[in-house]
Amino acid sequence: MSTIVIVGAGGHGKVLADALLARGEAVAGFVDADSRLHGQTVLGLPVLGGDDRILPGWLLVNGIGSVADPGLRMRVERSFGQRGFCFLTVIHPAASVARGVSSGEGCQIMAGAVIQADATLGRGVIVNTRASVDHDCRLGDFVHIAPGATLSGGVDVGEASHIGTGAVVVEGVRIGRGCLVAAGAVVVREVPDGARVAGLPARAMTP
Ligand SMILES: CC(C)(COP(=O)(O)OP(=O)(O)OC[C@H]1O[C@@H](n2cnc3c(N)ncnc32)[C@H](O)[C@@H]1OP(=O)(O)O)[C@@H](O)C(=O)NCCC(=O)NCCS
């Protein structure tokens, strides 16, 4: 059995640790770039040190959260991936994943999340606490559906976009790559690549 280590001992990492422990997985602990955390415990698991503590063959969990910018999260995953490491997919036992759902490496589906039939998730996607992704949605790599957000059926979200806490996207809408949908927004029409939208109905945020 491979040693499982969470990269990042902050809030997102802690939620992942809890999900893994709830599944009965043996988690060796965390690594974190912040040396002040080294030697401490999080949820009873040790912070082992920095990235240099990771040994070949260990199975990694990406514990770096992302609010609006998934850049660091993506860089960590790509850099470890180039060195041959794999990222574990984590599905909390209290999440509901329907038949026909496909997901890439390293997806994270948190407690209370619901993913409906034939949805497709790229790699490194987060479907956070109590978020809902309905049938036939397509989420690109490193998309983050934040807590409580709701995607109706057939929504398409491009790579590295963030759908904020409690946002709603109506059925069939396309959201481009690298977009930010603000917390609580209601998206009723297409969002172009790189756009930031907020409000009801969602409109471009002024820079
Ligand atoms: C959109 C967001 C990134 C803006 O953050 P920011 O750039 O720091 O913006 P500010 O808080 O400085 O606010 C800028 C303006 O946008 C408005 N605004 C901010 N968030 C908004 C929202 N969700 N809906 C509507 N308007 C919003 C502010 O009222 C402010 O307006 P003003 O200039 O008229 O006073 C942030 O509010 C947000 O929604 N983040 C997503 C949170 C999330 O999903 N977290 C998940 C954690 S797991």
The ligand as an SDF file (V2000), in Angstrom:
LIG
                    3D

 48 50  0  0  0  0  0  0  0  0999 V2000
  -15.4630   38.2220   -6.5000 C   0  0  0  0  0  0  0  0  0  0  0  0
  -14.4330   38.2870   -5.3990 C   0  0  0  0  0  0  0  0  0  0  0  0
  -13.1980   37.4540   -5.7820 C   0  0  0  0  0  0  0  0  0  0  0  0
  -14.0580   39.7460   -5.2670 C   0  0  0  0  0  0  0  0  0  0  0  0
  -13.0210   39.8870   -4.3850 O   0  0  0  0  0  0  0  0  0  0  0  0
  -12.1210   41.2250   -4.4200 P   0  0  0  0  0  0  0  0  0  0  0  0
  -11.4600   41.3470   -5.7520 O   0  0  0  0  0  0  0  0  0  0  0  0
  -11.2810   41.1810   -3.1820 O   0  0  0  0  0  0  0  0  0  0  0  0
  -13.1930   42.3550   -4.3910 O   0  0  0  0  0  0  0  0  0  0  0  0
  -13.5990   43.3330   -3.2150 P   0  0  0  0  0  0  0  0  0  0  0  0
  -14.0560   42.5880   -2.0040 O   0  0  0  0  0  0  0  0  0  0  0  0
  -12.5040   44.3480   -3.0640 O   0  0  0  0  0  0  0  0  0  0  0  0
  -14.8760   44.0510   -3.8530 O   0  0  0  0  0  0  0  0  0  0  0  0
  -14.8030   44.8030   -5.0470 C   0  0  0  0  0  0  0  0  0  0  0  0
  -16.2080   45.2240   -5.4190 C   0  0  0  0  0  0  0  0  0  0  0  0
  -16.9460   44.0640   -5.8620 O   0  0  0  0  0  0  0  0  0  0  0  0
  -18.0900   43.8660   -5.0150 C   0  0  0  0  0  0  0  0  0  0  0  0
  -18.2240   42.4240   -4.7980 N   0  0  0  0  0  0  0  0  0  0  0  0
  -17.3190   41.6130   -4.2150 C   0  0  0  0  0  0  0  0  0  0  0  0
  -17.7770   40.3650   -4.1870 N   0  0  0  0  0  0  0  0  0  0  0  0
  -18.9960   40.3810   -4.7450 C   0  0  0  0  0  0  0  0  0  0  0  0
  -19.9700   39.3880   -4.9640 C   0  0  0  0  0  0  0  0  0  0  0  0
  -19.7450   38.1150   -4.6200 N   0  0  0  0  0  0  0  0  0  0  0  0
  -21.1100   39.7500   -5.5700 N   0  0  0  0  0  0  0  0  0  0  0  0
  -21.3370   41.0410   -5.9240 C   0  0  0  0  0  0  0  0  0  0  0  0
  -20.4430   42.0310   -5.7400 N   0  0  0  0  0  0  0  0  0  0  0  0
  -19.2970   41.6900   -5.1460 C   0  0  0  0  0  0  0  0  0  0  0  0
  -17.7960   44.6050   -3.7410 C   0  0  0  0  0  0  0  0  0  0  0  0
  -18.9760   44.9930   -3.0740 O   0  0  0  0  0  0  0  0  0  0  0  0
  -17.0120   45.7960   -4.2560 C   0  0  0  0  0  0  0  0  0  0  0  0
  -17.9070   46.7170   -4.8080 O   0  0  0  0  0  0  0  0  0  0  0  0
  -17.6470   48.3210   -4.6570 P   0  0  0  0  0  0  0  0  0  0  0  0
  -16.3630   48.5890   -5.3820 O   0  0  0  0  0  0  0  0  0  0  0  0
  -18.8590   48.9350   -5.3120 O   0  0  0  0  0  0  0  0  0  0  0  0
  -17.5660   48.5770   -3.1880 O   0  0  0  0  0  0  0  0  0  0  0  0
  -14.9810   37.7360   -4.0440 C   0  0  0  0  0  0  0  0  0  0  0  0
  -15.8880   38.5750   -3.4370 O   0  0  0  0  0  0  0  0  0  0  0  0
  -15.6530   36.3760   -4.2330 C   0  0  0  0  0  0  0  0  0  0  0  0
  -16.8370   36.2620   -4.5570 O   0  0  0  0  0  0  0  0  0  0  0  0
  -14.8410   35.3310   -4.0140 N   0  0  0  0  0  0  0  0  0  0  0  0
  -15.2570   33.9480   -4.1550 C   0  0  0  0  0  0  0  0  0  0  0  0
  -15.3130   33.3010   -2.7760 C   0  0  0  0  0  0  0  0  0  0  0  0
  -15.3070   31.8200   -2.8740 C   0  0  0  0  0  0  0  0  0  0  0  0
  -15.8380   31.2320   -3.7960 O   0  0  0  0  0  0  0  0  0  0  0  0
  -14.6640   31.1730   -1.9240 N   0  0  0  0  0  0  0  0  0  0  0  0
  -14.5030   29.7310   -1.9320 C   0  0  0  0  0  0  0  0  0  0  0  0
  -13.6540   29.2950   -0.7800 C   0  0  0  0  0  0  0  0  0  0  0  0
  -13.4750   27.5640   -0.7240 S   0  0  0  0  0  0  0  0  0  0  0  0
  1  2  1  0
  2  3  1  0
  2  4  1  0
  2 36  1  0
  4  5  1  0
  5  6  1  0
  6  7  2  0
  6  8  1  0
  6  9  1  0
  9 10  1  0
 10 11  2  0
 10 12  1  0
 10 13  1  0
 13 14  1  0
 14 15  1  0
 15 16  1  0
 15 30  1  0
 16 17  1  0
 17 18  1  0
 17 28  1  0
 18 19  1  0
 18 27  1  0
 19 20  2  0
 20 21  1  0
 21 22  1  0
 21 27  2  0
 22 23  1  0
 22 24  2  0
 24 25  1  0
 25 26  2  0
 26 27  1  0
 28 29  1  0
 28 30  1  0
 30 31  1  0
 31 32  1  0
 32 33  2  0
 32 34  1  0
 32 35  1  0
 36 37  1  0
 36 38  1  0
 38 39  2  0
 38 40  1  0
 40 41  1  0
 41 42  1  0
 42 43  1  0
 43 44  2  0
 43 45  1  0
 45 46  1  0
 46 47  1  0
 47 48  1  0
M  END
$$$$
